Amino acid sequence: MKQYTPRRASKKRWLQSAPDYVLDVFKHKEGGFEFLFTGERMLTSRETPRTYANTYIQGWYERESWFSLSAHEGAQYRYRMGKKRVRWLDVPERLRITVIQKVELD
């Protein structure tokens, strides 16, 4: 079976200088940022290969809440949120540092 890895947002436009595990970044109208992770932050079942059907995307909302989406839910969510996508460098530096620390320490 072919392994599945979600496609990251464009590194040149959206994720310039972002760590490799950042999949996407969105900003909500309330002002909070939301981050989706891939790679090491991806949840999969250990007994089965990483395919579309058993892949989960891990996310973190700025207000300290973690969530996970299955691959198809993640694809739908990213499509719906496309107009709220922001550049990694537009996220305040203190929050970028916090995200990196959270992911690398968890």
PyMOL commands that set and color helices and strands:
alter all, ss='L'
color gray80, all
select helices_A, chain A and resi 39-41+52-54+71-80+82-84+88-90+93-105
alter helices_A, ss='H'
color red, helices_A
select strands_A, chain A and resi 22-27+33-37+43-44+55-61+65-70
alter strands_A, ss='S'
color yellow, strands_A
deselect
rebuild
show_as cartoon
